[in-house]
């Protein structure tokens, strides 16, 4: 794996890595923005949706400015990894390939396990489920 390859873990504590180096994602709300974007990978999340998800129904008047600050901080944390956090006219997207996000690997393993179970290949199903469970990283 190259040092410049972004990898994101959402199963357990939210973590991001450039190769083997863990990235500092910043303060809690900035990490929350990253988490929302990671779980919405490759889809634009509007600024309004991010504000709703981070601050709830009663955001402070400074929420839009804070969101901009948090995205800037995340871009600094992701510096040197290409442009994984582009903005669009309406919001932001975190661009990740399926292999860069742990939850996508689990989804593929679970699908393989279900298919194997349907085909009565119980050994392969159990192995795939075990591999999926191994992706969970408790804090």
N, C-alpha and C positions, 0 to 999 in steps of 0.2 A: 504494500500500500504506500502511495506517495505521501510525503508530509503535507502536501497542499490539498489532499482529499478531505472534504468535510464529511463528517459522520455524526449523526444525531441520535441520541438515546432518549426515549420518552417513557420507557417501561422501567419505572423506578425513578430516581431523581433525574430531572432534566439535565442533560449534559450534551456538550458538543465538542468534537475533537477535530483537529487538523492533524491527520496522521495519528500519532500516539499522544500528541500534546493536547491536554484539555484546555479549551478556550474559556476565558472568563466572560460570562454572559452578563455580568453586572448586577444591579440591585433588583429586588423582587419584582417590581412592576415591569422592568425591562426584560427580565427572564420570562415573565408571563406573556409579554408580547411575542417573544421568540417561541414560546410553547404554543400559542394560538396559531402562529404562522406555520410551525412545524406540523401541527396536526391538520393543517389545511394545505399541505404541500402542493405547490404548483398551481394553486388557485389564488386569485387576487382576493384579499380580504379588505373590504372598504375601511376607510378611516373611522367611519361611524360605527361599524361592527366591532372594530378593535376597541374603540372607546367603550362601547357597551359591554364587551366581554371583560375588559380590564377594570373598569370603574363601576359597572352596574347601572342602575336606573338613574342615579343622581351624580353624574360626573362633575368634577369641579370645573370652573370656568377655564382653568388652565390645562384641561385634559388634552386638547389638540396640540398645544405647544409642547406638553410633556411627551406625548406620543412621538412627535417629531424628534425630540431629544433622545428618546429611547431607541428609535430606529437608527439615528446617527451613531449612538453608542454600539448598537449591534453591528453596524457596518464597520466600525473600527475594530471590533472583536473578530470580524470575518475577513479583515484585510489580508490580501495575499491569496485569497481563495477564489479569485474570479469575481463575479458579480452575482452571488447567490440570493441577494435581497434587493431586487429591483423594485422601483415604484412605478405605478401606472397613474393615470389621471385620477383614479378613484381610491387607490389604496396601495397595498404592498403584497408581495408574494415571496415565499421562500422556495427557491428552486432546488430540488433534490431529486436525484435518481432513486428508484426504489431500493437499491442496495445501500443507500446512504442513511436510511431511516429504519430503526429497529422494528417498529410496528409493522412496516410493510413486509419485512422478512417473516414475521410471525404470521401475518395473513397468508403468505404463500405456503408456509409450512402447514398451517391449519387446513388450507384447501387441499394440499397433498394428502394429509391424514384423512380427511373426509372422503376423498376419492378412493384411497386405499381401503378404507373401511367398507365403502360401498362395494368394492371389488372383492371383498372378503380376504384382503391381504392385511391381516391384523398386525403382523409383525412390523410391516412398513408403516402402518398407521400409528402404532405406539411409538416407534422411533421418531416419526415426524412430530408427534405431539410432545415428546420429550425434548426434542430440539427447540420447539417453540417455547416451552416452559423455561428452558435454559437461557433464553433471551432476557428474561426478567432479571433485573439487577437491583436487589433491595438496597436501601440507603444504608 
